[in-house]
Amino acid sequence: MAAVLGSTMVVFLLERLLRSLQLLAQTDRGFDFLVQLAVNLVPHYAGLVLPGGFFIGLFVAVNRLNNSSEIDALLAGGVSLGRITAPLVALGLVFAMLSVLLYGFIQPYTRYGYRAVMHAARNAGWSGEVKPRAVLSPNADLILTADAVDQTGHQLTRVFIRRVSPGGREDVFTAQYAELHKDRDKRSITLQLVRGQAYTKSPNASGRLLTFDLLTIRLPLVPAAKLLRARGGEENELTLVELGRRGLDDKVPAQLRQTVLAELYSRLARALALPFMPLQAVPFALTAKRAGSSPAIAIAGVLLFGFQASLIFGQGLVASGRAWALPTQGLPFAIFAAACVSTFALSRKRPGENPVNWLAERISDGLAALIRLVRRREPEPAPTARPR
């Protein structure tokens, strides 16, 4: 389970952080923002992969015991399947309590923290620092990039600047070298461009190209924007207690209350589903050795994915006003719990025998028969004449 959680979370974190590198490269606090994003993303992805990691860990452990005939020895010694499964259900209860803490109280704060960091990175302004090969765009009217920057940050090489004035005039500057100096008022910088070209185009006039040896321009510094709004602007930023208060408040509009309750029921359903997973993982892992365990884990994965997807789909229906919160979140949980309980109940008398096992054996027999039929229809190779 730890291996699944660790490897999957690393992949998710790298994918999300790589998408943010271009934005973070525009600020002089890029590494600080990167660390803060990673810290705030860990609880989100931990909650995302926890059900799958727990199920895979259960399945692999029980399947190894089954393949080494240790389950057979326990059953022959009088230990029931329920006794074997009981510690795993208890472990599921422990993870359920931890997931309530994770889904209900940690994730709301880290989701807001992630959005606050992204807001600060997008609106960090521009202090005059230039990173090599980073496209700086502190606002929609200014773009600046340089291929190389010395250690002092003052000497730029191969510079490109695009500036749009309030009147609509567009200026594009290119230069082989540039020297950057911050002005005393700390509101602008001065750039001395060396050996380059300047292209200017007004809205009602044709463009004009100028080649220069030395050109001085001034660019404004952009201050950082204000902090993000207070936490609670979205439902997934609220804790379980806050969701319950808002969902039961008659002063809140009915549609908004249903959306809040859907978020509350969805988190509780994800947490309460964990103790039911051993009831499904143990019978599926005890499938017959001849059919193999691949069909069982595939069907279990589809069932688990369907449960998670149906909760998200139900939240979308509630948000659009097409359904109520309780049935859209309670029905998928009831179906998932009933499937787990019924699968375990069918396997108690004959461990290893369940609908998945029966289906896997039928598929295995059908594939074997098809292979034999194809081999019979293949023409036999013509005999080759042997040299005398």
N, C-alpha and C positions, 0 to 999 in steps of 0.2 A: 504493500500500500504506500509506504513511504517512497519507494522507487517511482511508482506511477505518479504520485503527487509532485515529487520533485522534478522529474523530467518534463511532465506536462506543463507545470507552472513556469519552468525556465523557457520553454518554447513560446508560451503565451506572452511572457514578459518581454522577451527579445523582440517578438513581432510588434508589440505595442510601442516599445521604446524606439525601435528603428523608425517607425512612422513619425515619431516626434523629434528626431535628431535635427532635421532641417530647421524646425522652429527654434529648438534650443540653441542651435549654433548662432543665431542672430543676437544672442544676449551674452553679456560678460559673466553671467551666473549660470551658464549652461550646465556645468557639472552638478551644482547644487540643486537645480531644478530636476536633473536626471535622477539623482538619489531620492529626492522627495517623491517623484512619480513612482519609482520602483517600490518604495515603502508603502505608499497608498494603494498600489495595485495588488500587492500580495494578498490581503484579505479577500479581495474580489475574486481572484482566480482560485484561491484556496476553497472558497465556497462553491465555485463552479465545478471543480474537479473532485470535490470530496465524495459525492455519491458514487461516481464511477470508480474512483480509486478504492473505496471501501469494498465495493462489489467485486472488483477484480482481485483484490487481496484475499477476500473470502473464497472466491472460486479457485484460485491457484492453490491455496493452502489445502482445501478439502480435496481437490483433484489429485494432489500429490499423495495425500494419505490414502486415497482410493486406489491409485495406481500401484502403490507399494503394499496393498492388501491390509493396511492397518485398520481401515474402517471395517473390513470383513472380520478381523480378529476381535474388534470391540463388540460388534454385533453378535458374534458367536459366543462371546463371554457374558452376554446378558445385558449389555449396555444398549439402551434404546436410542433411536435416532433423535428423539426429543432431548435426551440427556446430552448427546453430542452437540446439539444445536444450541442448548441453553446458554453456555458461556458466550457464544457468538451474538446471540440476541442481547445479552447483557452488555457486550461491547458496543452493539448498536445503540443501546440506550445512553451509554456514556457519550458517544459521538453525537447523538441527538441533542443532549444538553449542551455540548460544546457548540453545535451548529446553531442552537437558539441564541447563544451568546454572540456567535459570529454573525449570523444573519440579522439578528435583532438589534445589536448595539455597536458592534465594531464596524461593520460594513457601512452603515449610514454616515459615520464620521469620516471614514476613509474615502468614500465616494465624494463627499463634499471637499475633503482635502485634495483629492485629485483634480477636481474642477477648479479649485482655488489656485493650485499650482499652474495649471494650464492657462488660466486667466492671467496670472502674473507673468507667465512667459510670453503670452501674446501681446500683453500691454506693458512690457517692461520698459518701453521707450528706447531711446538711443542716447548713450552717454558719450558718444564720440569714439568708442572702441570699434576697431575693424578687425574681423577675423579673416585669415586667408581663405579664399575660395568659398566664402559664405555670402549668400545673397541677402543683404540687409534691406529690410523694408519696414522701417518704423511706422510708416503711415502709407496711405494709398497714393500720395503725391511724390514719394521719393524712393528710389532704388539705387543701391550702391554695392559694388563688389570689386574686389581686387584679387589678383592671382597670388600675390605674395606680400607679406608684411614683415618688417624687421622686428627685432625683440623689443624695441622701444615703442612700437606702434605708431611711429610718425612717418616712416618711409614706406610708401606703397608702390607696388609695381603692377603695371598693366591694369589700369583703373577704368571702370565703366560706371557712369552716373546718368540716371534719368530723373529729371525733375519737372513737375507740372505746376505752374503758377496758378493762383486763384482765378485769373482771367482766362485760363484755358491754354496758355502758351506752353509748349513742350520744348524742353532743352535736353539734349543728349550730349554727353561729354565722354571722350575717350582720350587716354593719355598713357604714355609709356611709363612715366613716373609721376608721383605726387607726394607732396610734403604736407602733413596734417598738423595743425596747431589749434588748440582750444583758446577761444577768446576769453578775455578777462571777465566779461559779464556772465560767463558759464551758460549762455543761452544759444550759442552758435559756435561753429568751427570754421576755420579758414583753410582752404585747400589750394595749394599752388601746384597747378598742373603743368607738366613739362612735356613738350613735343607730343601734340595730340590734335584732335579735331573736335569742333563743336557744331552741332546741328540744331537749328532753331526753327520752329514752325508755329506760327500764330493761327488761330481758328479761321481768320478771313484773309490769310496771305499765304504765299508759297514759301516753301522751306528755304533756308539759307545755310550754307556750309562754310565754316571758317577753319582754316588750318593755322595753328599757333605754335610758337616755341615756348611761351610762358603765359599762363592765364591763371588769374586768382579768382576764386569763387567762394561764396560763403553759404553754408548750409545750416539750418536751424537744428538744435538739439531737441529731442522729443522727451518730455517728462513721462514718468510711469503713470499709468492710469490708477484710479481708485481701486480699492479692494473689491472682491466679489461680494455679491449680496449675502445676507445672513443665511445660515443653514436652514433647510426646511422648505425651500422653494419648490422642490419636487418630492413625490411620495417616497422614492427610494432613499432619500436623505433623512427620513424620520425613523426613530427607534420604535420598537414594538409598543412601548408605553405611549409614545406620542401618536402612533397610528390608532391605538385603541381609543384614546381620548378624542381625537378628531373624527374617527369613524362613528362614535356614539354621540357626538355633539349635534343636537337638533338645530343649532343655529347655522351649521354648515349646509350648503345646498345638497340636495339628495344625490345628484350625479357625482359630485365630488366625494361625498361620503362613500358611495359604492366603489369608486376608484381607490380610495384609501383602504377600505375593507378588503378589496381584492389583493392589494399589496400585503396586507396583514395575513390573510389566509394563505397566500402563496408561500410566504416565509415559513409559516407553521407547517404547511404540508410538506415542504422540502425537508424540514427537520424531523417530522414524525415518520417519514418514509424510511429512515435509516434502520430502525429496529426490525422492519419487515423484510429487509434485504437478505438476512441470513436464511429466512424461511424459503427463499427462492434460490439463493446461491448454493445451499447444501444439496437439495435434490438435483439441481442441474449439474453439479459437479460429480454426482454419483451415477452418471449415465454409463451405459454399458461400454466396456473397453473396446469392443469390436466397432461400434459406431463412432467412437471418438467424442471429444468434448467440444469440438468446433461448432456444430449446430446449436448446442445448448447455449454457449456463451453468445452466439450471434443473436438468437431469439431473445435472450435476456437483455442484451444491449439495445435491441429494437424496443423492447418493452420499457426500459429505463429512459431511453431517449424520447419515446412517445409521451411518457409521463411528464418529463420536464418541458417538452414542447407544448403540450396541451395546457400546462399552467400559464405559459407565456401567451399562448393564443387566447386563453380565457381572459387574461388581463387586458388584451387588446379589445376584446368584445365589450368588456365592462367600460373601458375608457371611451369607446365610441357610443355608449349608451344603448347597446343592443342586448345586453344580458345583465343579470344580477351577479353579485360577487360570490355569494355562498355556493350556488350550484356550479358555477364555472370552475371554482377551485376545489370544491368538495367532491364533485363527481370523479375527476381524474384520480384523486387520492383514494377514493373508495374502490375504484376499479383496480388500481395498482395493489392495494392492500388485499383485496379479495383474490387476485391472481396469485399473490405470494402465499396466502393462507391455504388456498385450495391446492396449489402445487405441493406444499408440504404435507397436507392431509392425505393426498393420494399416494405419497411416497412413504408414509409411516409403516404400512403393512409390508410393502415390498420395496425396500430402499433401492434406488437406482431405476425404478420403473415409474415413469411419468409420461405425460403426453409428448414432451419434447423428445424423450428417449425413444418412444414408439415411432414418432415421425422421423427421427434420425435413422432408425433402423430401416424403415420403409424406403427412405431416400437412398441409403447405402445399398440395399438389395436391388432397387431399381437401377442404380448406376452400374452395379456389377452385372446385372442381366443385360443391360444395353451394351456394355463392353464385350461381353461374350458373344452377343448377336453380331456386332460389327466385326469381330475377329473371324466368325464363321463365314461371313460374306466376303471376306477378302480373298482374292484368287491366290491359289498356291503358286509359288514361283516355279517357272518351267525348269525341268532338269537340264543341266548343262552337260554337254558331251565331254567325257574325259579323254585326254590324249592317250593313245596306245603306247 
